[in-house]
Amino acid sequence: MIAVFKTGVRNQGDADYLMKIVENQYPGYEVNFDLEDCDRVLRIKGQEIKNKDIIALFRKEGFMCAVLK
């Protein structure tokens, strides 16, 4: 399963920080950002991705995150 999110992440340092948090919380997920895209896209590949949990995790860290349709 692949989930795609629009985020408020603006720089690579924040992206790296958030990738580590997601990977620690959800071992086995493959996480990457496309900060060149206007939506600053986050892609997560893994089993049973819970969109609400990912969004809550980002909000807790102070970043906007929404499912990209």
N, C-alpha and C positions, 0 to 999 in steps of 0.2 A: 504494500500500500504506500502511496505517496501523497503527502498533504502539502499544500502550498498556501503560504500566508503572506499578506501585505504587512510590513512592519514600519516602525518609526526609527529604526536603527540607521544612524548616519555615518558611522566610521568603522573601520576594520577592527579597531581595538574593542569596541562594544560588541561587534559581531563575534569576535573570538571568545570574549567573556561569556556571551549568551550560548554559544555553541558548546562550550565546556559544561555549562550548567545543564543544558538539555541532555548531553551525552552522559553526564554523571547520574542524572535523574532517571534516564531511560537507556540503559546499556543496550547496545545493539542497533540503535537508531543511527542512520547516516544523516548528518545535518550539514547544510551549506547555505550560504547567502549569495545573492546577486545584488550587490550594492550599486551597480551601474544602472539597474532597472529603476524606473521612476517610482515603483512600489516597494523598492528595497526588499526584494522577495526572499523569503525563507522557505527552503524545501526540506522536508523530512521524509526519509524512507525508513519504514519499519513495520513491525506487526502491530495491529490494533492501536493506531495513533488516536489519542483522545484530544480532539481539537480544543475543547473547553479547557483541558488541563494545560495545554501549551499556551493558550491565550492568557490564562490566569498566571502562569509562571512569568510571562513577559510583563504583564501589568504589575506584578509584585516587584519586579526589578525596575519599574518606571518607564516601560516602553509600550507603545501602541502595537497591537498585533490583532489581525483579523483574517479570517479565511478569505482567500482570494478565489473568486469565481470566474 
